[in-house]
Amino acid sequence: MNREQFRQLAESWGGDIGRWPPEFRDAARRLADRDGEAAAMLRAQSEFDRLLAIAPEVDAARAGRAGLSVLQRIAAEEAEAVREPWYRRWLRSESLLPAGSLACSALLGVWMASTLPYHPDAQALETVSAVFDASAFTLWSTQ
């Protein structure tokens, strides 16, 4: 093991070699015993570990103010996310597409019925009556 590997392991796993991966522990102990710079890195990481282990002291009033500000921010976001009234939701493009399609279909049908000449044909009338006759065609019959 060289110093660079030792430094990377010390920064990753801390100053206690017992927490390091087992395959590196013996080599790390030997390097720390014979190399003063590696031992200094290990001491620095141990001091850093002790610093991180100290629980921060937080005043109860400060914690209460922080909690209150979080709740106020959540309430403000919820107030902004109020649903729009129904008439505004209908005026969006995704609501207008089906309504516009229906209106165009109805207008096209009315226009075609009013402009195309009507010639009663017996075969056409029979076809239309067969289509609209409920006894001739149903979804559940085998006809």
C-alpha positions in Angstrom: 0.0 0.0 0.0 1.3 3.5 -0.9 0.5 6.8 0.7 -2.0 7.8 -1.9 -4.1 4.7 -1.3 -3.7 5.2 2.4 -4.9 8.8 2.1 -7.9 7.8 0.0 -8.9 5.1 2.5 -8.4 7.4 5.5 -10.6 10.1 3.9 -13.3 7.5 3.0 -13.3 5.3 6.1 -12.0 7.7 8.8 -9.2 7.5 11.3 -10.1 4.2 12.9 -8.5 1.4 10.9 -10.9 -1.1 12.4 -13.7 0.4 10.3 -11.7 0.0 7.1 -12.3 -2.9 4.7 -10.7 -6.1 6.1 -8.3 -6.6 3.1 -6.6 -3.2 3.7 -6.4 -3.2 7.5 -3.0 -5.0 8.0 -1.3 -3.1 5.3 -2.6 0.2 6.6 -1.4 -0.6 10.2 2.1 -1.5 8.9 2.3 1.7 6.8 1.0 3.8 9.8 3.7 2.2 12.1 6.6 2.8 9.8 5.6 6.1 8.0 5.2 9.2 10.1 3.3 11.0 7.4 0.7 8.2 7.2 0.4 8.3 11.0 -0.2 12.1 10.8 -3.0 11.5 8.2 -4.5 9.0 10.5 -4.4 11.3 13.5 -5.9 14.2 11.4 -8.8 11.9 10.3 -9.3 10.8 13.9 -9.6 14.4 15.0 -12.1 15.1 12.2 -14.1 12.0 13.2 -14.3 13.3 16.8 -15.4 16.7 15.5 -18.2 15.1 13.4 -19.3 13.0 16.4 -20.1 16.0 18.5 -23.8 16.8 18.5 -24.6 20.4 17.7 -26.2 22.5 20.4 -29.4 24.0 19.1 -31.4 26.4 21.2 -35.1 25.3 21.6 -36.4 28.7 20.5 -34.3 28.6 17.4 -35.5 25.1 16.6 -39.1 26.2 17.1 -38.6 29.2 14.8 -37.1 27.0 12.1 -40.0 24.5 12.4 -42.6 27.4 12.2 -40.9 28.8 9.1 -41.0 25.4 7.4 -44.7 25.1 8.2 -45.5 28.6 7.0 -43.6 27.9 3.7 -45.6 24.7 3.2 -48.9 26.5 3.9 -47.9 29.3 1.5 -47.2 26.7 -1.3 -50.5 24.9 -0.6 -52.4 28.2 -0.8 -50.8 29.0 -4.2 -51.8 25.5 -5.5 -55.6 26.1 -5.1 -57.6 24.6 -7.9 -58.9 26.9 -10.5 -62.7 27.3 -10.9 -64.5 25.0 -13.3 -65.0 27.6 -16.0 -61.3 28.3 -16.2 -60.4 24.6 -16.4 -62.9 24.3 -19.4 -61.1 27.0 -21.3 -57.8 25.2 -21.4 -56.7 23.6 -24.7 -57.0 20.0 -23.4 -60.7 20.7 -22.6 -61.4 22.6 -25.8 -60.2 19.8 -28.1 -63.1 17.4 -27.5 -65.7 20.2 -27.5 -64.3 21.6 -30.7 -64.3 18.3 -32.4 -67.9 17.7 -31.5 -68.9 21.2 -32.7 -67.1 20.7 -36.0 -68.7 17.3 -36.5 -72.2 18.7 -35.8 -71.6 21.7 -38.1 -70.4 19.5 -40.9 -73.4 17.2 -40.6 -75.8 20.2 -40.7 -74.0 21.7 -43.6 -74.0 18.4 -45.6 -77.7 17.8 -44.8 -78.6 21.3 -46.0 -76.5 21.5 -49.2 -76.6 18.0 -50.6 -79.6 17.1 -52.7 -82.0 14.6 -51.2 -83.1 11.8 -53.6 -85.1 9.2 -51.7 -83.7 5.8 -52.8 -85.3 2.6 -51.6 -82.0 0.8 -51.1 -80.5 3.7 -49.1 -83.6 3.8 -46.9 -83.4 0.1 -46.3 -79.8 0.3 -45.4 -80.3 3.2 -42.9 -83.3 1.4 -41.3 -81.3 -1.8 -41.0 -78.5 0.1 -39.3 -80.7 1.8 -36.8 -83.1 -1.1 -36.3 -82.2 -2.4 -32.8 -83.7 -5.9 -33.5 -81.5 -6.4 -36.7 -78.1 -5.7 -35.0 -77.1 -5.7 -31.4 -73.7 -6.1 -29.8 -74.7 -9.3 -28.0 -76.4 -11.2 -30.9 -74.8 -13.7 -33.3 -76.5 -12.3 -36.4 
